Structures are given as structure tokens and as C-alpha cells.
Amino acid sequence: MTRPFKDEIEAIWKSIKEIREETDNAQTIEEAIPEIAKAINSDNSLKDRVNRFLNSISNDISEFQSVCENNSWTDISNSLINADVSSFLTGGRSSTKIKNTDIKSHKTFIRTTDDSNTIIDNASFGKEDQKVSMHGMATQGPIEVTGNSVGFGPGGKLIFGNPNMVSAICPSCQQTIQADKTELSKYTSVKCPHCGSVHAIGG
């Protein structure tokens, strides 16, 4: 981020807070957005400044966005994402899996809400030598990855391990079988890795 770009963002944010203090007290993005909109719409000079700023960057910044909602499942595997800003939004009892993926973005937003989960397995975030790698974990709440640092919004956290992992006892050999329940939804039967017996899922 260049110095003039950063200075302009800070100046606009300062003006917004001066017009409407509620924006600085918001606990979530959802609470802040309407307050920011009210501040901008209430001041014509600020509105013009924001529009000029957005127009100046509209052709210069690339963005990737993944939205998973309403009991859905998104699988982003073995991929390369090259964008200035990337966003992964998961809500409404949904799941997003990011696996074996390189996300080459200066800034990445990961937001997981409403009993949902975002599973990250062998993924890297960032460009060149400013990178963060994540393996075998899940996220909750708002998280921001910038350069080689990870920031947490209200309720944001990293959970080590896969929350979708379930286990059962094989009725043939009495050994434990583990599997990702989102993967199981694709099949009607499961094969025991210990004895090779095949069992119907839910049977």
C-alpha cells in the first residue's frame, strides 16, 4: 500500500468518525457499515471525496470473493488465487474448505458466522516473503491476514483441528474409523481402512 493511498484512507476514516462517532464504537462489520453509510450520505463534501477515491482505485485493485451461505459447502482445493484483496465469507450453517491453495493477496478477510466453519489445510496467504501459512485448523468470527500477521476482530479465533471430523467403530474389526463429515456426504458407503470391510453410511 503506497503512502498517498494510506494517507487518503486515514483522512477519510477520520472525517467519518468526526461526523458520526458511532462508527468507531461498532463491534462488528455488520454494525459499522450502516453507520459509515449514514456519515458519508450526510456530508456532500465527504461523499464527493469518497467517490473520487473509489473511482481512482477501481481500475487498480483486483479482488477475489468467495461467499458460502444457507447450508452450503464450498471446496477451494489445489488452487492459486492472485488478487490484491481476497475475501472468504461463510455463514448460515455452511462450510468452506481451503486446501492446498496459495492465496497471493496483500490482504485476506476470512469471516465465519452463524454456526458455520472455515477449514484451512495447507494454505498460504500473502505475497513474496510476507506470507502466513495455515495447516489443520478452522476459523470463527472475523480474521484478517495482512503480510505476515494475523488480526482478529470481535469473536475471531483460530481452532486447531477439523471441527467436521467424526469417528465411529467398525462393526467388523472394532477399530476406529475417522472421516470428514462433509466428505462423507458425497458417498453412500464407507470402507474401513483397517480391515477393508464396507458399510453403508447410516445403515
N, C-alpha and C positions, 0 to 999 in steps of 0.2 A: 504494500500500500504506500503510495507516494505521499510526501509531506503535505502538498496542497490538498490532495484528496482527503486525507485525515483531518486537516485543519477545517475544511468545509463541513465535514460531518459533525465535528465537535461544535462548530459555531451554530449549525442548525439545531443540534440537540440542546444547546444552551438556551437558544431562543424558545424552543418548545417548552422547556422546563420553566422558563420565566413567565410564559403565558399561562401555563396550566401545570401547577405543582403536582397534581395527581399522577402525572406520567412517571415521576420519579419514585412514587410510593407503590406503584403496581407490583404485585408479587409474581405475576406470570405474563407471558407474551399476550395471552388472550385478554388480560385486563389492560395491558398497556396500549394495544393497537387502537381501540376506540378513543382513548384519551389523547393519543398523538393526533389522530384524525381531527378531533374537535379543536385542538390547539391550532393546527395548520389551517383549517377552514375558517377559524375566527379572525385570522390576520392575513389580509391580502398580500402584504409585502413578503411575509414568510411563505405564503402559498406560492408566490411567483418565484421566490428563491429556491424552494424545494423542486418546483417544476423545471427550472433551469438546470439544477444539479442532476436531476434524473435524466433529462434529455442529454446532458453531456456525457453520461456514463452508459446510456442504454446500448450503444454500439460497441462498447469496450469491454463489458463484463459478460462472461458466459456463465450459465447456471444449469445444474442438473438437479432435478427434484423427483423423489420417489414418494408417493402417497399411498398408504395401505390402510383402508378403513372398513368398517362394517363386516366383521368376522371373515376377513380375507387373509391371504397368505402370499407374500412376495419373496421370491428367491433370486438374489443377485449373487451369482457364483461365477468364478473364473472370468472376471471382467476387469476392464480398465476404464476408469472414468476420469476424463480430463476436462475440468471446468474450474473457473475461478472460485465458484461457490457451489457446494453440494448440500442438499437437504434430504433427510430421511425422516418422514413423518408417519408414525404408526399409531392408530387409535381404534376404539370401538371393538375391543376384544380381538385384535388382529395380530399377526406375527410377520416380521421382516427378518430374513436371514441374509447376512452379508458374509460371504465365504470366498477365500482365495481371490480377493479383489484388491486392486491398487487404486485408491482414490486420490488422484493428483489435483488437489484443491488447496488454495490458500486458507480457506475456512470451510468447515463442515459442521452443519447443525444436525443433531440427532434428537428427536423428540418422541418419547413413548408415553402414552397416557391411556386411561380407561381400561385397566386390566389387560393391557397388551404387552408385547415384548419384542425387543430388537436383539437378535442374536448375532454376535460378531465372532467369526472364527477365521483366523489367519488373514487379517485385512490390515492394510496400512493407509494412513491418512497424511497428506501433506505433499510438498514438492521438494525435490533435490535433497539437501541434507537436513531439512526441517521436517521430520516425519515422526509420527506416533504409530506404533504397531499394537494391535489388539488380537488376542487369541483366546478362545474358550471362555467368553463372557457374554453377559447380556446387559442392557441398559434400561433405566427407568427415568422418567422425567426429562427435562431439557439438558442437553450436553452440547458443548461447543468445542471443537478441536481446531486450534489455530497454531500453525507452525509445529513446534514440538511440545505444546502444552495442551492440557485438557481443562476446560472450565465447566463448572456445574451451576445450573440455575436452581431455583427453589424445588426441592424434592428430587433433584438429579442425582443419580448414583450408578456405579458400575457393579455388577453382580458376577462373581466368578462362578463358572459352571453354566450349564444349559438348563434353564427352567422347564424346557419341554421334554427333558429326558424322563422316561418312565421305565419301570422294570417289572418283571413277572418271573415266576418259577416255571421252568419247563416241566410239564407233567410226565415226560418220558424219562428224563435223567435227573430231575430235581435241581438243575443248575439255574443260576440267574441269567435271564436274558434282558439286555438293556437296548432301548431304541428311542429315537426322537419321535414323539407322537405326531408331529407334523409330517414326517416321512411315512409313518405307518398309515396315515390317511390315504395314501396312494395305492395301498395293497389290500388284498383280502385274506392273505395268509402270511405267516412268518416262519422262517427256518431257524431252528436252534443252532447256534454256532458251535455248540459243544458236542451234540450227538447227531445232528443232521435231520432230526425229525421235523416234520412240517405240521403247523397247527393253524387252524382258521382263527382270524382275529375276531374276538368277541364270541368265539364258539366254546 
